[in-house]
Amino acid sequence: MTEAAEGERTGDRAYVTLQDVARDAGVSLATASRVLNGTSQVRADLRERVLAAAAELSYTPNAHAQALASSSSKSVGVVCHDVSDPYFAAVARGVMRTAAEYGMLVMLASTFRDPAREVEYVAMLRAQRARAILLIGSGFEDREWERAMAAELDPYQRTGGRVAVLSRHRSLKVDAILPQNREGAAALARALLDLGHRRFGVLTGPRALTTVHDRLGGFTEALADAGVRVAPEHIVEAPFTRDGGYRAAAELLRRENRPTCVFAVTDVMAVGALAALRDHGVLVPGEMSLAGFDDISIVRDLTPALTTVALPLNAMGERVMGLALREPATRRSRIERVAGEVVLRASTAPPG
């Protein structure tokens, strides 16, 4: 490896050029260009050397690094799980307000909670020379996903790209806004215990999501601290959507020893659960209390209004965008924690 290449590998250079790749491979600039752009036939051994050098140097076609270094790119890539989810819509609004103040264009993508698609979108944003990439959906409890995502983000950041995430992404070395999901769910559990409930159900999303893992863990651990255990058959997993909440609540009603209080790990699932309880003739909160998490705007207008853990969704979007724009003082990742606040509304009451 050349000194230049070694410098880049250790993070000393601002970005890798096509010339670096050609020099490291021992070929002409034209040959390196033909291989990386696929514009004409190149001898097999030369092609292999160029590709090996490009991989070693983490070279990204289209020279996105030059655009980043000169701030010529005005676009920010925002990757969420589902833009139709009011949670993400509210966060994205905050992102866009801050981006607009800096004259930047936001490109928004939905992964529909497909880990592989999230990695693909990040790779595409790198190729599009986005100035910053924001991941605003939950992270995944998945080592393979973590490695694949790090393989995209690490070279992007070394070449000047900025990355910030919202919520816990276990091993990624990036700036982060962290909602206190575990603590918020625990506080909600204690508030519901104070109302007198001792028999609980939980409607949860896929446990591979860090948000689900933290909220479910915080809620059940706080109950356990009070000597209350949630029966395994009263924890129902379903898609992280309104329809998923509906199906999970309907399934819970088919099981024995109905709980007096149900916690849906997101407000969107709680909206579906409320509809299911109504369709099955269950009075809320007279026969069953219901609570969610997030405080999306619609839950205040439900009948009854939903008890929840409120997060400042717009503000979190503004803060994660701000993190991506502010130059870090050190190479260490910056972490900002956001507390949730329990808001008791009409959907919860003492057990009848």
Order of alpha helices (4+ residues) and beta strands (2+ residues): alpha-alpha-alpha-alpha-alpha-beta-alpha-beta-alpha-beta-alpha-beta-beta-alpha-beta-alpha-beta-alpha-beta-alpha-beta-beta-alpha-beta-beta
